[in-house]
Amino acid sequence: MIEILKYILLGLIQGIAEVLPISSSAHLIIAQDIMNISDDSLTFEVILHLASLIAILFFLGKKLWRLIRGFCLFVFKKEKEYQKEFKYCLMLVVSTIPTVIFTLIFKDVITEFGSTLWIVGLLLMINGIMLMFLTRIKGTRQENDLNYKDALVIGCFQCFGVFSGISRSGSCLSGAFSRKIDKEVAADYAFLMFVPAVLGATVLEFTNFKEMVFVNSTIIPYAISFVIAGVTTYFSFKVLLTVIRKGKLSWFGYYCLAIGLSVLIYGLV
C-alpha cells in the first residue's frame, strides 16, 4: 500500500510540475530521493510523459485543430486567408529547432547535471530568479506582431528547460516576456510549444523501446501514476492560465528559490 501511495504522489508531481514553471524533472528527482524510490526506468518515464502529452492534446485540442487545418489549407489549397496559421506553425518549428540541436550536442552534460542533486537545487534557484525578474516585464505585443526573431529567441530560452531544475514552460514564458509580448499571447505560444517539446521527449524515449520492461508487479502502480499524471496535467494548465492572467508568475519564482536552496543544502550535506 505504501508503494502505491508513492506512485500516486509521483503521478501528482508529474502532472502539476510538467505544466507549472517549477520543473517536473527536478521535482521527480527530489521526490524519488526523499521517498527512496529507485525506479528510474525508461518505462516509467515514457508512461508519465505520455500521460502528460495526452492531457496537453485534450487541453489544446481546438487551438491545435485550427492551426493544423489552416496550415494544410494554405499549403495544399493556397487559401491565403490562412497565411496567419501557416506562419504561426512555422514559428513553432523555429522555436523547437534550437532545443533539438542543443539537446543532441549536450546530451551527456544534461544527463550528468540531472543525476547530481545539489546541481538540481542550484538550477531551481536560477529558475526562480529568472521567473522573479523576467515575468515582471510589461508586454503589449499581440499575436499579429509575432515574428521569426521572437520565435528564435523563445526557442533559445527553451534550451535551458532541458536541464532538471529549469522549467520548460517557465523558460518559454520568460523568453516571450523578454520580447515584450502580451502575457496571454505569450501563454498561448508557450502552451502550444508543449506539444512538440513533450512529443519529442516521448518519441525519443520510445526509440529505446527495446529497453522498456513491463513487470507484473509494476503494472498497477504505473497505471495509477499514468491516470493521475494525465488528470493533474490538464487541470494544471487551467491554474497556470489563471496565474498568468493575474500577473502572479513571480509566486513560482519565490517557490523555486526556496525549494532550490533547501535541495542545494541537502545535496551538499
C-alpha positions in Angstrom: 0.0 0.0 0.0 2.9 2.3 0.8 4.4 1.7 -2.6 1.1 2.6 -4.3 0.9 5.8 -2.3 4.4 6.7 -3.5 3.4 6.2 -7.2 0.3 8.3 -6.6 2.5 11.1 -5.4 4.8 10.8 -8.3 1.9 11.0 -10.7 0.7 14.1 -8.9 4.1 15.7 -9.1 4.4 15.0 -12.8 1.0 16.3 -13.6 1.4 19.5 -11.6 5.1 20.3 -12.3 5.0 19.4 -16.1 2.9 22.5 -16.8 3.7 24.9 -13.9 7.0 26.6 -14.3 8.7 24.7 -11.5 10.4 21.8 -13.4 8.8 18.4 -13.3 12.0 16.5 -13.8 13.6 18.3 -10.8 10.6 17.5 -8.5 10.5 13.9 -9.6 14.3 13.5 -8.8 13.8 15.2 -5.4 10.7 13.1 -4.6 12.3 9.8 -5.6 15.4 10.6 -3.5 13.3 11.6 -0.4 11.0 8.6 -0.7 13.9 6.2 -1.6 12.2 5.2 -4.9 14.9 3.7 -7.2 12.5 3.4 -10.2 14.3 5.5 -12.8 13.4 3.1 -15.6 12.8 4.2 -19.1 9.3 2.6 -19.0 8.2 4.8 -16.1 9.5 8.0 -17.8 7.7 7.1 -21.0 4.4 6.4 -19.2 4.5 9.8 -17.3 5.4 11.8 -20.4 2.7 10.0 -22.4 0.1 10.8 -19.8 1.0 14.5 -19.8 1.1 14.6 -23.7 -2.5 13.2 -23.9 -3.7 15.7 -21.4 -2.0 18.5 -23.3 -3.6 17.4 -26.6 -7.0 17.5 -24.9 -6.5 20.9 -23.4 -5.1 22.5 -26.6 -7.4 20.5 -29.0 -9.3 23.4 -30.5 -6.2 25.6 -31.0 -4.2 22.8 -32.5 -7.0 21.8 -34.9 -7.3 25.5 -36.0 -3.6 25.7 -36.7 -3.3 22.4 -38.4 -6.3 23.0 -40.5 -5.2 26.5 -41.5 -1.7 25.2 -42.3 -3.0 22.5 -44.6 -5.4 24.8 -46.4 -2.7 27.3 -47.0 -0.1 24.8 -48.2 -2.4 22.5 -50.3 -5.2 24.7 -51.4 -3.3 28.0 -51.5 -6.1 29.8 -49.4 -4.3 33.0 -48.5 -6.7 33.8 -45.6 -4.9 31.1 -43.6 -1.4 32.6 -44.0 -1.5 33.6 -40.4 -2.0 30.0 -39.2 0.8 28.9 -41.6 3.2 31.5 -40.2 2.3 30.6 -36.6 3.1 26.9 -37.3 6.4 27.8 -38.9 7.3 29.9 -35.8 6.6 27.0 -33.6 9.0 24.9 -35.7 11.7 27.7 -35.5 11.3 27.7 -31.7 11.7 24.0 -31.5 14.9 23.7 -33.6 17.4 25.3 -31.1 16.2 22.9 -28.3 16.6 19.8 -30.6 20.2 20.9 -31.6 21.1 21.8 -28.0 19.9 18.5 -26.6 21.7 16.4 -29.2 25.0 18.3 -28.6 24.9 18.4 -24.8 23.0 15.2 -24.1 25.8 13.8 -21.8 26.1 17.1 -19.8 22.3 17.2 -19.4 22.3 13.7 -18.0 25.2 14.4 -15.7 23.5 17.5 -14.3 20.3 15.7 -13.7 22.0 13.0 -11.6 23.5 15.4 -9.2 21.1 16.6 -6.5 22.9 19.8 -5.5 23.1 20.9 -9.1 19.4 20.4 -9.5 18.9 22.6 -6.4 21.1 25.3 -7.9 19.3 25.2 -11.2 15.9 25.5 -9.4 17.2 28.7 -7.8 18.3 30.0 -11.2 14.8 29.2 -12.5 13.3 31.1 -9.6 15.4 34.2 -10.2 14.5 34.1 -13.9 10.8 33.9 -13.1 11.0 36.7 -10.5 12.6 39.2 -12.8 11.7 38.4 -16.4 8.0 37.8 -15.7 7.7 41.4 -14.4 8.4 42.8 -17.8 5.3 44.5 -19.2 4.4 43.4 -22.7 1.8 44.8 -25.1 2.7 43.0 -28.4 -0.2 40.9 -29.8 -0.3 37.7 -31.8 -0.2 39.6 -35.1 3.0 41.3 -34.0 4.9 38.0 -33.6 7.8 37.3 -35.9 10.5 34.8 -36.6 13.0 36.6 -34.4 10.6 36.2 -31.5 10.3 32.5 -32.2 14.1 32.1 -32.3 14.6 34.0 -29.0 11.9 31.9 -27.3 13.4 28.7 -28.7 16.8 29.7 -27.3 15.3 30.3 -23.9 13.6 26.9 -24.1 17.1 25.3 -24.4 17.6 26.0 -20.7 14.5 23.9 -20.0 16.2 20.7 -20.9 18.1 20.8 -17.6 16.4 19.3 -14.5 15.7 22.3 -12.4 14.9 24.7 -15.2 11.3 24.7 -16.2 10.4 24.3 -19.9 7.2 26.4 -19.6 9.0 29.0 -17.4 11.9 29.4 -19.9 9.5 29.7 -22.8 7.4 32.3 -21.0 10.5 34.2 -19.9 11.7 34.3 -23.5 8.3 35.7 -24.7 8.3 38.3 -21.9 11.8 39.4 -22.8 10.3 40.3 -26.2 7.6 42.3 -24.5 4.8 40.0 -25.7 1.4 40.3 -24.0 1.1 37.8 -21.2 -1.9 35.9 -22.6 -0.4 35.8 -26.1 2.9 34.5 -24.5 0.9 31.9 -22.6 -0.8 30.6 -25.8 2.5 30.3 -27.6 4.2 28.6 -24.6 1.3 26.2 -24.3 1.5 25.3 -27.9 5.2 24.7 -27.6 4.4 22.0 -25.1 3.2 19.8 -27.9 6.4 19.4 -30.0 8.5 19.5 -26.8 6.7 16.8 -24.9 6.0 14.8 -28.1 9.7 15.0 -29.0 10.7 13.8 -25.5 8.2 10.9 -25.7 9.3 9.8 -29.2 12.9 10.0 -28.1 12.2 7.7 -25.2 10.2 5.3 -27.5 13.3 5.0 -29.7 14.8 2.9 -26.9 11.7 0.7 -26.9 13.8 -2.5 -26.5 15.0 -1.3 -23.1 11.4 -0.8 -21.8 10.4 -3.6 -19.5 7.0 -4.3 -18.0 6.9 -6.3 -14.8 3.7 -7.6 -13.4 4.4 -6.1 -10.0 4.7 -2.6 -11.5 1.7 -2.6 -13.9 -0.9 -1.3 -11.3 1.4 1.4 -9.8 2.3 2.6 -13.3 -1.3 2.7 -14.4 -2.3 4.7 -11.3 0.6 7.2 -12.0 -0.5 7.4 -15.6 -4.1 8.4 -14.8 -3.2 10.8 -12.0 -0.5 12.5 -14.1 -2.9 12.9 -17.0 -5.7 14.4 -15.0 -3.5 16.8 -13.0 -1.6 17.9 -16.1 -5.0 19.0 -17.6 -6.1 21.0 -14.6 -2.6 22.5 -14.0 -3.0 24.2 -17.4 -6.1 26.0 -16.1 -4.3 27.0 -12.9 -1.3 28.4 -14.8 -3.5 30.3 -17.2 -5.3 32.0 -14.2 -2.0 32.9 -12.6 -0.6 34.4 -15.8 -3.8 36.5 -16.3 -3.3 37.8 -12.7 0.3 38.6 -13.4 1.5 36.5 -10.4 4.1 34.2 -12.1 6.7 35.6 -9.6 5.0 33.4 -7.0 6.5 30.4 -8.6 9.9 32.2 -8.6 9.8 32.6 -4.9 8.8 28.9 -4.5 11.7 27.7 -6.7 14.2 29.9 -4.9 13.1 28.5 -1.5 13.0 24.8 -2.5 16.1 25.1 -4.7 18.1 26.5 -1.7 16.8 23.6 0.5 17.8 21.0 -2.1 21.2 22.6 -2.6 22.0 22.4 1.1 20.5 18.9 1.4 22.5 17.7 -1.6 25.8 19.1 -0.3 25.3 17.8 3.2 
